[in-house]
């Protein structure tokens, strides 16, 4: 759980941009609803790849 908190702490503004942008574009065309599952997958992938169990950055 700490890795997810660390990712949100570091990139909250980016997820906000994706959410607002996906919502606005979804009004224009329903294909942009695919933005949301893609963002969810990306969030979990980055959390597991970039942070350890304690929420520390794994950087090289």
N, C-alpha and C positions, 0 to 999 in steps of 0.2 A: 504494500500500500504506500510505503514511503517513496518508492520510485515514481509513482503517479503524482504524488504531491509535489515532488521535486520538479517534474516536467511541467506541471501546471504553474508552479512558482516562477519558472524560468521563461515560459513561453505562453502565458495566459493571453497576451495581446494578440498573438498569432492565431490562436484558436478562436478568439473573438472575431477576428477578420474573416476567417474561414466560415464561421457560422453566419455572420451577417451577409457576407458575399453569396454564400450558398442559398440563403433565404431569399435574397433579392433576385438572384438569377433564376431560382425555382418559380418565381412568379411569372417570368417570361416564358420559360419552357420547362416542362416536367422532367426532362432528361437531367437537369441539374440537381434533382433530388439524389442522384448518385453521389453527389459531393459528400453527403453525410456518412454513409457507410465507409467511404474511402477515408474520410477524416478519422473515424473511429478506429479503423484498422491501423492507420498511420500513427495515431496517438499511442496505441498499445505497443506497436513495433518500436517506436522511438524510446518509449519508457523501458522496454526490456533490453534494448541495445545500448542505450546511453547511460543508464543509471543502475547501480547495484541495489541489493535488497534494503540497504539503509538510506537510500536516496542520494548517495554520493555519485558525483560525475565520474564516469569511467575513462575519461579522456586519456590520450596517450602521453 
